[in-house]
Amino acid sequence: MKFLQHKYVLISMGSVASAIAGYIYWYYWGCTEGCTIRSIWWRMSLWAGLMGGILASMLHDYLAKRSKS
């Protein structure tokens, strides 16, 4: 678990996992017409990957602050 302390490893893992989840979401529940993000697989995967990276960054900052105190 020591490698998870590196910020960029955690962000990369969060982004990749979220991008895969975004693709799965698009495949099963994505819309076919009228939706800007959910209608094309790569847009949904990109959006989910960005959101996952942001959440992983926030998680890393929280864990770093918690371990200092």
C-alpha positions as CSV (number, residue, x, y, z in Angstrom):
1,M,0.0,0.0,0.0
2,K,3.1,2.3,0.1
3,F,2.8,3.0,-3.6
4,L,-0.7,4.5,-3.1
5,Q,1.0,7.3,-1.2
6,H,2.3,8.8,-4.4
7,K,-0.2,11.3,-5.6
8,Y,0.1,10.6,-9.4
9,V,-0.3,6.9,-9.0
10,L,-3.5,7.3,-7.1
11,I,-4.8,9.9,-9.6
12,S,-3.9,7.7,-12.6
13,M,-5.6,4.7,-11.0
14,G,-8.7,6.7,-10.3
15,S,-8.9,8.1,-13.8
16,V,-8.5,4.7,-15.5
17,A,-11.0,3.0,-13.3
18,S,-13.5,5.8,-13.8
19,A,-13.0,5.9,-17.6
20,I,-13.7,2.1,-17.7
21,A,-16.8,2.7,-15.5
22,G,-17.9,5.5,-17.9
23,Y,-17.6,3.2,-20.9
24,I,-19.6,0.6,-19.2
25,Y,-22.2,3.1,-18.3
26,W,-22.4,4.3,-21.9
27,Y,-22.6,0.8,-23.2
28,Y,-25.6,-0.2,-21.0
29,W,-27.4,3.1,-20.3
30,G,-26.0,5.8,-22.5
31,C,-28.3,7.7,-24.7
32,T,-28.4,7.5,-28.5
33,E,-29.7,11.0,-29.4
34,G,-29.8,14.4,-27.9
35,C,-27.3,13.9,-25.1
36,T,-24.1,15.9,-25.4
37,I,-21.8,13.7,-23.3
38,R,-23.6,10.4,-23.0
39,S,-24.2,9.8,-26.7
40,I,-20.6,9.1,-27.7
41,W,-18.5,6.5,-25.9
42,W,-15.2,8.4,-25.9
43,R,-16.8,11.6,-24.5
44,M,-18.4,9.6,-21.7
45,S,-15.2,7.8,-20.9
46,L,-13.2,11.1,-21.0
47,W,-15.7,12.8,-18.7
48,A,-15.7,10.0,-16.2
49,G,-11.9,9.8,-16.2
50,L,-11.6,13.5,-15.5
51,M,-14.1,13.2,-12.6
52,G,-12.4,10.2,-11.2
53,G,-9.0,11.9,-11.3
54,I,-10.4,14.9,-9.5
55,L,-12.0,12.7,-6.8
56,A,-8.8,10.7,-6.4
57,S,-6.8,13.9,-6.0
58,M,-9.2,15.1,-3.3
59,L,-8.9,11.7,-1.6
60,H,-5.1,11.9,-1.6
61,D,-5.2,15.3,-0.1
62,Y,-7.6,14.2,2.6
63,L,-5.5,11.1,3.5
64,A,-2.3,13.2,3.5
65,K,-3.8,15.7,6.0
66,R,-5.2,12.9,8.1
67,S,-1.9,11.1,8.4
68,K,-0.1,14.3,9.5
69,S,-2.3,14.8,12.5
